[in-house]
Amino acid sequence: MTLALIADDELPLARHLQQQLAALWPGLQFAPLARNGIEAADRIAELQPDIAFLDIQMPGLTGLEVAQGIEGNTRVVFVTAYDEYAVRAFEQEALDYVLKPVKADRLQRTVERLQHALLQAEPDAADAHLAGALAQLQPRAQGERLRWIRASAGDLMHQIPVEDVLFFRADDKYTCVQTASNEFLIRTPIVDLMSQLDCELFVQVHRSTILNLNHLAGTRRDESSRLYLRVRGHPQELPVSRAYVHLFKAM
């Protein structure tokens, strides 16, 4: 059985896509429709569907952010109203997409690609393609790189050299800045931080986490083959999303 999840805040479009897929792919099973990015992320984590059709613009989390957080083997198809320039980025990385409004002949090609990909079962290649396509749609860094982080701990404001940061992690309304000695809080979102940091030193390893590679101590896989990172100066391991596992293949 092949299980698919459709996530789109425009429910009529989501239902129409489900009807088209059901006609083109008899036997395809569907999880309950997700109405926003948070629902999509929760259902992917719980149900581990084979395929997720993710709208790019959704409340809570975008389709890109949902894809960055996937830790299982779910294949991603983006549903997008982006212009042709952005669409070409997906094609160059061999990731599929459905351009709104959905056309039956284009969706047929998507179904054929997905069926072939599921039979081939090459998750490593898919991971690299997913990360490449996501990276092409992330904000590009401009100007001087961050050298200092102004962050609070209690009532005090601290000036932290960026090289002392072990990792950044999104936490509700704040971003946690973790050093070897303390945890600080800033209001800058993860996506904005990534565009200001040195990309040779800092890498995104999860939707909510940016790691300083200078403090990486090693990696570990659990019984489900999920990858975790060990960080010098910090007792807890960091989970790695499927889209970023390929960054640590040599370890």
N, C-alpha and C positions, 0 to 999 in steps of 0.2 A: 504493500500500500504506500502510495506517495501522498504526503500531507503538505498542503499549501496554506500559507497565511496571507491575507490581503489587508494592508493597512492604509487607510485614506480617511481624512476627516470629512470628505464629501461622500456620504453614504450612497447616494444614487449611482455615482461613478464606480464605487467599490462593488456594489451589487451587480452592475452591468458587466464589469470586468469578470466577476465570478461566473456569471451566466455564459459569457463568451468562452472562458476557460473550460467550463463544464462541457460545452458543446464540442470543443476542439480536442479535449483530453478526457474521454470517458474513463471513469474509474478514479480520477483525481479526487482526493478527499480534501475538505476545507475545514480549517479551524474557524471559530467565530471571528467575524470581522473586527479589526482593531480600529478604533475611531481617532486615535492620536498616537504620537510616538511613544509615550510611556506605556500605554496598553500594548503596543507592538513589542516593545522590549521585554515586558513581563511575560507575554505569551510565547515569544521565541525561547526565552530562558526556561519556561515551564514545559512547553510542548515539543521543543526541538523539531520544528517542521523541516521538511526537506527543502522547501522553497519559501521565500518571503518576497512578496510584491510590495515594495515600500514606496509610498508617495514621498517626494523629497521635501515638500513644504507641509509640515504638520505641526499642530500645537504640542507643547511639552518638549518633544525631541524631534529634530528633523530626521528624514530617512537616512541621511548620511551619518548622523549621530547614532541612530539605532544600529546601522550596519557596523559601525566601529565597535560596538559593544557585544557583538555576537561571538560567543565562545565555542559553540558547537559546529556542526558541519552544514548549517543552513546555507543554501545558495541564495543569492540576492539578485532580484530584478528590480531596478528602479523605475518607478512610474513618475514621469517628469514632464513639465511644460517648459523646460529649459530650451534655449535656442539651439540651433544646429552645432554651434561651436562647442558647447558643453557636451552635447550628445556624442560628438566625435571623440571626446576624451574617453567615454565608455567603450566605444568601438575599438579604439587603439589598444585598450587593455583587455579586450575580449570579454568584457562584462556586458550583459544584455540590459536593455531598457525598453520601456513601453512609452511612447510619446503620446501625450494627451492631445486630442481625443483619440481613443484607442481604435485602431483599424484592424479588421479581422485578418487581412493578409499578413500584416506585420506581426500580429500576435501568433499566428501560425508558425512563423519562423522562430519566434521566441520559444514556443512549445517544443519545436524540433530540437533547438539548441539545448534546452533544459533536459529533454529526454536523453540526448546524446551525452551530456555532461554527467548525468546521474549514472549512466551505464559505465562511463569511463572511470568515474570515482577517482579523480586526481585532486584531492583537497589542497595539496601543497601549491600547485599551480594556481588554483582558484584563489587561495589566500593572497598570493603575490599580486594577482590581477586586481583583486578587491582593494588591496592597500594602494596600488598604483592609481586606480580610478578615483578613490577617495582623496588621495593627495592632490590630484589635479584640480579638484573642486574646493580645496581649502584656501583660505586667504593667504596671499603671498606676503612674505616678510618685506618690509620696506624700512629704510632708514637704519640708524645705529642699533645694534643689538643691546638688550638689557644687560647692565653690569651690576645693578643694585636693585633690591626689592625692598620697598617700604611696607612693613607689615606689622600688625598689632599682636600682642600677647598680653591679655588682661588689659590694664589701663595704659600700658606703655607702647610706644611706637618704636620699632627697631629698623635699622638700616642693615640689610643682609646682603653680603656679596653673593651674586648668583651662583658662583662655583661652589658655595657651601650648601646649596640646596640639594637634598637627596632626591626628592620628587615633589611634584605638585599633584594634588588630588581634589577634584570637585567635591564639595560637601554642602548640599542644600543650597543656601543663598551665598555661600562663601567658597573660596578656594583655599585649601590648607597648604601651607608652605612648610615642608618637613625638613629640618636639619638634623644633625646627629644629636644635638642637645635639646631641641625644643620644637614645638609646633606653633606656627603663626597663622594668622588669617588675613586674607586680602579679598577684595571684591571683584578683581579682574577675572572674567570667565576663562576657562581652559582654552577655548578656541582663540581668544585674543592673545593669551600668553604665548601660544605656540607660534604665532606670527611674529613675535618679538624676540624669541630665544634663538640662540645659535643652533641650527638644525644638525650640525655635526656633533654637538654635545648633548642636546636634549632630543629625545624621541618620544612620540606618543605611543603608549603600549596598551591603552584602553580608552574607551570613550571619556573616562573621568580621570585619567592618570597620564602625567608626563614624567619620564625618568631621566635623571642625569646619568649618562653612561659611565662617567668617571667613578661612580659609586656602586656600580653593578658588581656583585660578588660571585654570582653564579645562577644557575637555573635548575628547576626541578619539575618533573612531570608526575602527576598523580595517577591513580589506577584508571582514570578515564582519559589519559593522555593530555589533559589540560596543562598548560605551561604556567609556571610561577617563577618569579624573579626574586632572588635574594639580594638584599641591599646592605652594604656595609654601614654599620652604625644604626641599624633599625631592626627590631626583632621580628616584625611581620613581613610575610612574603606578599608580592604584588601579582595579581592575576594578569595574564596577557590575553587580550581578545584574539580571536582567530585571524582577523585581518592583519595582525602584526606579528604573528608567530614566526613568519619567514625571516624576520630581522635577527632571530637568534638561532637559526638552523646550525650555524657553525659551532655552537656551544654545547 
